[in-house]
Amino acid sequence: QVQLVESGGGLVQPGGSLRLSCAASGSSIRTMGWYRQAPGKERELVAAITSGFSTNYADSVKGRFTISRDNAKNTVYLQMNSLKPDDTAVYYCYAEVAVITLLYDYWGQGTQVTVSS
C-alpha cells in the first residue's frame, strides 16, 4: 500500500508563490504529479513528471509552475509562481505505482490553495 502525504498549501495573494510537496511511501513509483479541482469544476491535470524527469504541464500553468522530484526520497514538488485567483483549488498529488506488469494510481488527501487579496 502506497501512502502520499502532501504539504505546502495555504492562502497567498495574487502574484505570490507557494511550494507544494508530496512524499510517497513504497517503491516502484513511476510518474508522479498534481491535479487540482476548483469548486464546480472537474479535476484537471496540473503537471506530471516521470521517473526519468520528463515533464508535462497544463497550458494554463506553463511558465509559472515547475514540477520536480527527488527519486531517492520519493517526493514530488510543485513550485507555483505568479499565482492567480484562477489557481484557487484543492491540489491532489498522485503517484503511479508499478506492481509486476500493472500500474496503479494512488492519491493524496488534497491540500487547499487559495489565491486572494
C-alpha positions in Angstrom: 0.0 0.0 0.0 1.4 3.4 -1.0 0.6 6.5 1.0 1.0 10.0 -0.2 1.5 12.9 2.3 1.1 16.4 0.9 2.1 19.7 2.4 2.5 23.4 1.5 -0.9 24.7 0.6 -2.3 27.9 2.0 -3.5 31.4 1.4 -1.5 33.7 -0.9 -2.0 37.0 -2.6 -2.2 37.2 -6.4 1.3 37.3 -7.8 2.7 35.3 -4.9 4.3 31.9 -4.7 3.7 28.6 -3.0 5.6 25.3 -3.0 3.7 22.0 -2.6 5.4 18.8 -1.6 4.2 15.2 -1.7 6.1 12.3 -0.1 5.2 8.8 -1.2 5.9 5.6 0.8 6.7 2.4 -1.1 8.7 1.6 -4.2 8.3 1.1 -7.9 6.9 4.6 -8.3 6.7 5.8 -11.9 5.0 9.0 -12.8 4.1 11.5 -10.1 2.2 14.7 -10.4 -0.5 17.1 -9.4 -4.2 17.5 -10.2 -6.4 20.2 -9.0 -10.1 20.7 -8.6 -11.9 24.0 -8.1 -15.4 24.3 -6.8 -17.9 23.3 -9.5 -15.2 22.2 -11.9 -13.8 18.9 -13.0 -10.4 17.7 -11.7 -7.7 18.7 -14.1 -4.1 17.7 -14.6 -1.7 20.5 -13.5 1.7 18.9 -14.0 3.3 15.5 -14.1 6.9 14.1 -14.1 8.2 10.7 -14.9 10.8 8.8 -13.1 13.1 9.8 -15.9 12.3 13.5 -15.2 10.2 14.1 -18.3 7.6 16.7 -17.5 4.1 17.7 -18.8 2.2 20.9 -17.9 -1.3 22.2 -18.3 -1.3 25.2 -20.7 -2.7 27.4 -18.0 0.3 26.9 -15.8 3.2 26.8 -18.3 5.9 29.3 -17.4 4.5 29.8 -13.9 4.7 26.4 -12.3 7.6 24.0 -12.1 7.4 20.3 -11.1 10.4 18.4 -9.8 11.1 15.3 -7.9 13.6 13.6 -5.7 13.6 9.9 -6.6 15.7 9.0 -3.6 13.0 10.5 -1.3 10.0 9.5 -3.5 9.0 13.1 -3.2 7.5 15.4 -5.9 7.4 19.2 -5.6 5.3 21.8 -7.3 6.7 25.3 -7.3 3.9 27.8 -8.1 4.8 31.3 -9.0 2.8 34.3 -10.3 -0.3 32.8 -8.7 -3.7 33.9 -9.9 -7.1 33.7 -8.4 -8.0 31.1 -11.0 -5.4 28.8 -9.4 -7.5 28.5 -6.3 -8.4 24.8 -5.9 -7.7 21.7 -3.9 -4.5 20.3 -5.2 -4.1 16.5 -5.2 -0.8 14.6 -5.5 -0.8 11.3 -7.3 1.7 8.5 -7.9 1.7 5.8 -10.5 3.0 2.6 -9.0 4.1 -0.5 -10.9 3.0 -3.9 -9.5 4.5 -6.6 -11.7 3.0 -5.7 -15.1 0.2 -3.4 -13.9 0.1 0.2 -13.0 -2.0 1.6 -10.1 -2.7 5.2 -9.2 -2.6 6.4 -5.6 -3.8 9.8 -4.4 -3.1 12.2 -1.6 -5.7 13.7 0.6 -5.5 17.1 -1.1 -4.3 20.4 0.0 -6.1 23.7 -0.4 -4.5 26.6 -2.3 -6.3 29.9 -2.2 -5.2 32.9 -4.1 -6.9 36.0 -2.9 -6.2 39.6 -1.9 
